[in-house]
Amino acid sequence: MKKLVALLLTLVLCLSCLPAMAEDTLDLSDVKLGVILLHGELSTYDLNFINGVQEAAANLGLSEDQVILVRDIDESQACTEAALDLVDEGCNIIFANSFGHESFLLEAAKENPNVQFCHATGTRAHTEGLANFHNAFAAIYEGRYLAGVAAGMKLNELKAAGKLKGDAPLMGYVGAFTFAEVISGYTSFYLGAKSVCPDVTMKVMFTGTWYGETEERAAANALIAAGCDLISQHADSMGAPTACEDAGIPNVSYNGSTVESCEKTFIVASRINWAPYFEYIVKQVAAGEEIAVDWTGTIATNSVLLTDVNTAVAAAGTEEKLAEVKAQLEAGTLKVFDTAADNFITVGGAKLESYLADVDTDDNFTPDTEVVADGYFHESEYRAAPYFDVRIDGIELLNEMYGD
C-alpha cells in the first residue's frame, strides 16, 4: 500500500509539472514580431514599449532577427505601409502602439488573415469581428491612483509646513487630448490624491499633441503660474518635468523615472509594463492558440508598475502608504472609481449612480453600456481601452483639445 501511495503521489507531482514543462519547451523559432512605434527613444511613451519588447525578447530567448522595431511611423497610411513591409519581412505578429494607428493597421489585417495584428489603446477589435485583430491595454488607472496618493501626501506635507501657494492644495495636470484615456488617467490621479488629501483640487491644461516638448513645457508653466503646488502629466516629453525642476515644483511623472535630470522635484512615476503582453502574444502564436480580442493587464499581473520613490522629495511614509494601497488594489478591496463612498466622486454635487459609456465605439461616440454597478465604475472591464470620460467635481479644464 505504501508503494502504491508513493507511486500515485509521484504521478500527481509529475502531472502538475506538465504545463510548466510544455511552456519551457515551446518552440518559438517560427515567431517573428514586428513593432510599429509612433516615435523613438526620445519619447517616454515609445521608450516604454521598446523596453517592454526587449525585456520580453530576453525572457523568451528570441534572437535579434526575430524582432523588428520600426520607429517614427505617424498616424496615417504610413502605418499601413509599415505593417505590409513587416509582413513582407516574414513577421507573423505585428503590433502598433498609438491610438491613431488603429484604422490603418486594420487595413493591413484585412489583407493578411494569416498574420496576427495587435494594437495598443485601440477600441475596435471587439466590434470588427476579425480573428486576427486584437486590442490591448492595462489598468494604468491603478498606477495613476497610486501616484496620486504619493502626490496627496506631498501636498499634505507642504500644507503642514505652510508652503502652499494658496489656501488649499492645488494640483496641475498636463494632458494631450480630451480623450477617455486621458480623462480616465487624470481623474484616477486626482482621486488617489483626494483619498489622502480631501481638500485638493486640480486644473488640467491640454496640449493637442502626444509628444511636444515646447507645448508641454508651456502648459506646465501656465499651471505653475496659476498657483499649482504640484504637477503631473499624460504627455511624452521632458517638457513638464523640466519646467517643474526649473521652478522647484514637485512633479509626478509618467512612463519612467526622471530622477536623474529632475532630482530636486521628481517624486514617482507610473507606467504600463508591456513585457507580459509581448510574452503572451508570442507564446500564443507559437502554440497555435488564439490571442484575446481585448487584453487588459493589471497591477496584480505586473502590467502596471510604479518607479522607485524619490525619498529625497517625497513625503515621509510615502513608500509604506503606497505598499498598503497597492495591496488593497491587488486584493480588489479598493476600487479606484468608487461611486459608493460619500463625496468621493460627484458630478454637479451628486453621486454618480448611473452612467452609459461609449464602449462599442461608433462614429458618433454614442453611449451604449451601463458601467456603474456594485458601487463603482467598471473601467476597462467591457473592453481593454479606457472609456471613463466623466467630468467630475474638483477638476477644472482650462481648455479643450480633441485629436483628429
LOTI-219736 format. One record per residue (C-alpha): residue number from 1; residue in three letters; x, y, z. Coordinates in steps of 0.5 Angstrom, whole numbers. Layout:
# LOTI-219736
REC pos code    xx    yy    zz
REC NUM  ALA     X     Y     Z
...
This chain:
# LOTI-219736
REC pos code    xx    yy    zz
REC   1  MET     0     0     0
REC   2  LYS     6     5     2
REC   3  LYS     9     4    -5
REC   4  LEU     2     5    -9
REC   5  VAL     1    11    -5
REC   6  ALA     8    14    -6
REC   7  LEU     7    12   -14
REC   8  LEU     1    16   -14
REC   9  LEU     4    22   -11
REC  10  THR    10    22   -16
REC  11  LEU     5    21   -21
REC  12  VAL     1    27   -19
REC  13  LEU     7    31   -18
REC  14  CYS     9    30   -25
REC  15  LEU     3    32   -28
REC  16  SER     3    38   -24
REC  17  CYS     9    40   -28
REC  18  LEU     7    39   -35
REC  19  PRO     4    46   -36
REC  20  ALA    11    49   -34
REC  21  MET    15    44   -38
REC  22  ALA    10    45   -44
REC  23  GLU    12    52   -44
REC  24  ASP    19    52   -42
REC  25  THR    20    47   -49
REC  26  LEU    15    51   -53
REC  27  ASP    18    52   -60
REC  28  LEU    19    60   -61
REC  29  SER    23    59   -67
REC  30  ASP    18    61   -72
REC  31  VAL    15    67   -69
REC  32  LYS    18    74   -72
REC  33  LEU    15    80   -68
REC  34  GLY    15    87   -72
REC  35  VAL    13    93   -67
REC  36  ILE    11   100   -70
REC  37  LEU    12   106   -66
REC  38  LEU    10   113   -66
REC  39  HIS    16   116   -64
REC  40  GLY    23   113   -62
REC  41  GLU    27   113   -55
REC  42  LEU    27   121   -54
REC  43  SER    19   120   -53
REC  44  THR    18   117   -46
REC  45  TYR    12   113   -48
REC  46  ASP    15   110   -54
REC  47  LEU    21   108   -50
REC  48  ASN    17   105   -45
REC  49  PHE    15   100   -51
REC  50  ILE    22    99   -53
REC  51  ASN    24    97   -46
REC  52  GLY    18    92   -46
REC  53  VAL    19    89   -52
REC  54  GLN    27    88   -51
REC  55  GLU    25    85   -44
REC  56  ALA    20    80   -47
REC  57  ALA    25    78   -52
REC  58  ALA    31    77   -47
REC  59  ASN    26    73   -42
REC  60  LEU    24    69   -48
REC  61  GLY    31    68   -51
REC  62  LEU    29    71   -58
REC  63  SER    34    72   -63
REC  64  GLU    35    79   -66
REC  65  ASP    33    78   -72
REC  66  GLN    26    75   -69
REC  67  VAL    24    82   -67
REC  68  ILE    24    89   -72
REC  69  LEU    23    96   -69
REC  70  VAL    20   101   -74
REC  71  ARG    20   108   -71
REC  72  ASP    17   115   -72
REC  73  ILE    11   112   -76
REC  74  ASP     6   117   -76
REC  75  GLU    -2   116   -75
REC  76  SER    -3   116   -83
REC  77  GLN    -3   111   -89
REC  78  ALA     5   110   -87
REC  79  CYS     2   106   -81
REC  80  THR    -1   101   -86
REC  81  GLU     5   101   -91
REC  82  ALA    10   100   -85
REC  83  ALA     5    94   -83
REC  84  LEU     5    91   -90
REC  85  ASP    13    92   -90
REC  86  LEU    14    88   -84
REC  87  VAL     9    82   -87
REC  88  ASP    14    82   -93
REC  89  GLU    20    81   -88
REC  90  GLY    16    75   -85
REC  91  CYS    13    78   -79
REC  92  ASN     7    73   -76
REC  93  ILE     6    78   -71
REC  94  ILE     5    86   -72
REC  95  PHE     4    91   -66
REC  96  ALA     3    98   -67
REC  97  ASN     3   103   -61
REC  98  SER    -1   109   -62
REC  99  PHE    -9   110   -62
REC 100  GLY    -9   113   -69
REC 101  HIS    -5   107   -72
REC 102  GLU   -11   103   -71
REC 103  SER   -15   104   -77
REC 104  PHE    -9   104   -82
REC 105  LEU    -7    97   -78
REC 106  LEU   -14    95   -79
REC 107  GLU   -13    95   -87
REC 108  ALA    -7    91   -86
REC 109  ALA   -10    86   -82
REC 110  LYS   -16    85   -87
REC 111  GLU   -11    84   -93
REC 112  ASN    -7    79   -89
REC 113  PRO   -11    74   -85
REC 114  ASN    -6    69   -83
REC 115  VAL    -2    75   -79
REC 116  GLN    -4    77   -72
REC 117  PHE    -4    84   -71
REC 118  CYS    -4    87   -64
REC 119  HIS    -6    94   -62
REC 120  ALA    -5    98   -56
REC 121  THR   -10   103   -53
REC 122  GLY   -15   102   -59
REC 123  THR   -22   101   -59
REC 124  ARG   -25    97   -65
REC 125  ALA   -22    90   -64
REC 126  HIS   -29    87   -61
REC 127  THR   -33    90   -66
REC 128  GLU   -29    89   -72
REC 129  GLY   -30    81   -72
REC 130  LEU   -23    80   -75
REC 131  ALA   -20    74   -72
REC 132  ASN   -13    76   -73
REC 133  PHE   -14    83   -70
REC 134  HIS   -13    85   -62
REC 135  ASN   -13    91   -58
REC 136  ALA    -9    91   -51
REC 137  PHE    -8    96   -45
REC 138  ALA    -7    96   -38
REC 139  ALA   -11    98   -32
REC 140  ILE    -6   104   -31
REC 141  TYR   -11   108   -27
REC 142  GLU    -9   104   -22
REC 143  GLY    -2   106   -22
REC 144  ARG    -4   113   -23
REC 145  TYR    -8   113   -17
REC 146  LEU    -2   110   -13
REC 147  ALA     2   116   -16
REC 148  GLY    -4   121   -14
REC 149  VAL    -3   118    -7
REC 150  ALA     4   120    -7
REC 151  ALA     2   127    -9
REC 152  GLY    -3   128    -4
REC 153  MET     2   126     1
REC 154  LYS     7   131    -1
REC 155  LEU     1   136    -1
REC 156  ASN     0   135     6
REC 157  GLU     7   136     8
REC 158  LEU     7   143     4
REC 159  LYS     1   145     8
REC 160  ALA     3   143    14
REC 161  ALA    10   147    13
REC 162  GLY     6   153    11
REC 163  LYS     9   152     4
REC 164  LEU     2   152     0
REC 165  LYS     1   158    -6
REC 166  GLY    -6   159    -4
REC 167  ASP   -11   157     2
REC 168  ALA   -12   150     0
REC 169  PRO    -8   145    -4
REC 170  LEU    -8   145   -12
REC 171  MET    -5   141   -17
REC 172  GLY    -4   142   -24
REC 173  TYR    -4   136   -30
REC 174  VAL    -1   137   -37
REC 175  GLY    -6   133   -42
REC 176  ALA    -5   131   -49
REC 177  PHE   -12   131   -52
REC 178  THR   -19   131   -49
REC 179  PHE   -20   123   -50
REC 180  ALA   -23   118   -45
REC 181  GLU   -16   115   -44
REC 182  VAL   -13   122   -42
REC 183  ILE   -19   123   -37
REC 184  SER   -19   117   -34
REC 185  GLY   -12   118   -32
REC 186  TYR   -12   125   -30
REC 187  THR   -19   123   -26
REC 188  SER   -15   117   -22
REC 189  PHE    -9   121   -21
REC 190  TYR   -14   126   -17
REC 191  LEU   -18   121   -14
REC 192  GLY   -11   118   -11
REC 193  ALA    -9   125    -8
REC 194  LYS   -16   126    -6
REC 195  SER   -16   120    -2
REC 196  VAL   -11   122     3
REC 197  CYS   -11   130     2
REC 198  PRO   -19   131     2
REC 199  ASP   -19   139     0
REC 200  VAL   -15   138    -6
REC 201  THR   -17   141   -13
REC 202  MET   -14   140   -20
REC 203  LYS   -13   144   -26
REC 204  VAL   -12   141   -33
REC 205  MET    -8   144   -39
REC 206  PHE    -9   140   -46
REC 207  THR    -3   141   -51
REC 208  GLY    -6   138   -57
REC 209  THR     0   133   -58
REC 210  TRP     2   127   -55
REC 211  TYR     9   129   -56
REC 212  GLY    11   136   -56
REC 213  GLU    16   139   -51
REC 214  THR    15   146   -53
REC 215  GLU     8   145   -52
REC 216  GLU     8   141   -45
REC 217  ARG    13   146   -42
REC 218  ALA     9   152   -44
REC 219  ALA     3   148   -41
REC 220  ALA     7   146   -34
REC 221  ASN     9   154   -34
REC 222  ALA     2   156   -34
REC 223  LEU    -1   152   -29
REC 224  ILE     5   154   -24
REC 225  ALA     3   161   -26
REC 226  ALA    -4   159   -24
REC 227  GLY    -2   157   -17
REC 228  CYS    -1   150   -17
REC 229  ASP     3   147   -12
REC 230  LEU     5   140   -16
REC 231  ILE     5   138   -23
REC 232  SER     3   131   -26
REC 233  GLN     2   130   -34
REC 234  HIS     0   125   -39
REC 235  ALA     5   127   -44
REC 236  ASP    11   124   -47
REC 237  SER    17   129   -47
REC 238  MET    21   132   -41
REC 239  GLY    17   139   -42
REC 240  ALA    13   139   -36
REC 241  PRO    18   135   -31
REC 242  THR    24   140   -34
REC 243  ALA    19   146   -32
REC 244  CYS    18   143   -25
REC 245  GLU    25   143   -24
REC 246  ASP    27   150   -26
REC 247  ALA    21   152   -22
REC 248  GLY    22   148   -16
REC 249  ILE    15   145   -16
REC 250  PRO    14   138   -14
REC 251  ASN    13   133   -20
REC 252  VAL    10   126   -21
REC 253  SER    12   124   -28
REC 254  TYR     9   118   -33
REC 255  ASN    12   112   -36
REC 256  GLY    19   113   -33
REC 257  SER    23   116   -27
REC 258  THR    26   123   -29
REC 259  VAL    30   123   -22
REC 260  GLU    37   124   -26
REC 261  SER    35   130   -29
REC 262  CYS    30   133   -24
REC 263  GLU    33   130   -18
REC 264  LYS    30   136   -14
REC 265  THR    23   135   -16
REC 266  PHE    21   128   -18
REC 267  ILE    17   124   -13
REC 268  VAL    15   118   -17
REC 269  ALA    12   116   -24
REC 270  SER     7   110   -26
REC 271  ARG     8   106   -32
REC 272  ILE     5   100   -36
REC 273  ASN    10    94   -36
REC 274  TRP     9    92   -44
REC 275  ALA    13    86   -43
REC 276  PRO     8    81   -40
REC 277  TYR     3    82   -46
REC 278  PHE     9    81   -51
REC 279  GLU    11    75   -48
REC 280  TYR     4    73   -48
REC 281  ILE     2    74   -56
REC 282  VAL     9    71   -58
REC 283  LYS     7    64   -54
REC 284  GLN     0    64   -56
REC 285  VAL     2    64   -63
REC 286  ALA     8    59   -62
REC 287  ALA     3    55   -59
REC 288  GLY    -2    56   -65
REC 289  GLU    -7    59   -59
REC 290  GLU   -12    65   -60
REC 291  ILE   -10    72   -58
REC 292  ALA   -15    75   -53
REC 293  VAL   -19    80   -57
REC 294  ASP   -19    85   -51
REC 295  TRP   -13    84   -46
REC 296  THR   -12    88   -40
REC 297  GLY    -6    88   -36
REC 298  THR    -7    90   -28
REC 299  ILE    -3    91   -22
REC 300  ALA    -4    84   -20
REC 301  THR    -1    82   -26
REC 302  ASN     5    86   -26
REC 303  SER     3    90   -32
REC 304  VAL     2    97   -28
REC 305  LEU     8    99   -24
REC 306  LEU    11   105   -20
REC 307  THR    18   107   -21
REC 308  ASP    22   108   -14
REC 309  VAL    20   113   -10
REC 310  ASN    25   119   -10
REC 311  THR    25   119    -2
REC 312  ALA    29   126    -2
REC 313  VAL    23   129    -5
REC 314  ALA    17   125    -3
REC 315  ALA    14   126     4
REC 316  ALA    16   122    10
REC 317  GLY    12   115    10
REC 318  THR    10   115     2
REC 319  GLU    13   108     1
REC 320  GLU    10   105     6
REC 321  LYS     3   108     4
REC 322  LEU     4   106    -3
REC 323  ALA     5    99    -1
REC 324  GLU    -1    99     4
REC 325  VAL    -6   102    -2
REC 326  LYS    -3    97    -7
REC 327  ALA    -4    91    -3
REC 328  GLN   -12    94    -3
REC 329  LEU   -12    94   -10
REC 330  GLU    -9    88   -12
REC 331  ALA   -14    84    -7
REC 332  GLY   -20    88   -10
REC 333  THR   -22    91    -3
REC 334  LEU   -21    98    -6
REC 335  LYS   -24   101   -13
REC 336  VAL   -21   107   -16
REC 337  PHE   -27   110   -19
REC 338  ASP   -31   108   -12
REC 339  THR   -38   111   -13
REC 340  ALA   -41   109    -7
REC 341  ALA   -36   113    -2
REC 342  ASP   -39   120     0
REC 343  ASN   -36   126    -3
REC 344  PHE   -31   122    -7
REC 345  ILE   -34   122   -14
REC 346  THR   -39   127   -15
REC 347  VAL   -42   131   -21
REC 348  GLY   -45   137   -20
REC 349  GLY   -45   136   -13
REC 350  ALA   -49   129   -14
REC 351  LYS   -46   122   -13
REC 352  LEU   -45   118   -20
REC 353  GLU   -50   113   -19
REC 354  SER   -51   111   -27
REC 355  TYR   -47   112   -33
REC 356  LEU   -48   110   -40
REC 357  ALA   -41   110   -43
REC 358  ASP   -39   109   -51
REC 359  VAL   -36   102   -50
REC 360  ASP   -38   100   -57
REC 361  THR   -35   106   -61
REC 362  ASP   -38   109   -67
REC 363  ASP   -37   115   -71
REC 364  ASN   -42   119   -66
REC 365  PHE   -39   116   -60
REC 366  THR   -46   114   -58
REC 367  PRO   -46   112   -50
REC 368  ASP   -48   104   -50
REC 369  THR   -46   101   -44
REC 370  GLU   -48   102   -37
REC 371  VAL   -42   102   -33
REC 372  VAL   -44   104   -26
REC 373  ALA   -45    98   -21
REC 374  ASP   -44    95   -15
REC 375  GLY   -41   101   -12
REC 376  TYR   -36   103   -17
REC 377  PHE   -35   105   -25
REC 378  HIS   -32    99   -28
REC 379  GLU   -27   102   -32
REC 380  SER   -23    97   -38
REC 381  GLU   -28    91   -36
REC 382  TYR   -32    91   -42
REC 383  ARG   -26    93   -47
REC 384  ALA   -19    94   -46
REC 385  ALA   -18   101   -47
REC 386  PRO   -21   106   -42
REC 387  TYR   -28   109   -43
REC 388  PHE   -28   113   -37
REC 389  ASP   -30   120   -39
REC 390  VAL   -34   123   -34
REC 391  ARG   -32   131   -32
REC 392  ILE   -32   130   -24
REC 393  ASP   -33   136   -19
REC 394  GLY   -26   138   -16
REC 395  ILE   -22   138   -23
REC 396  GLU   -22   145   -28
REC 397  LEU   -21   144   -35
REC 398  LEU   -17   150   -37
REC 399  ASN   -18   149   -45
REC 400  GLU   -21   143   -49
REC 401  MET   -17   139   -54
REC 402  TYR   -19   134   -59
REC 403  GLY   -15   130   -64
REC 404  ASP   -16   128   -71
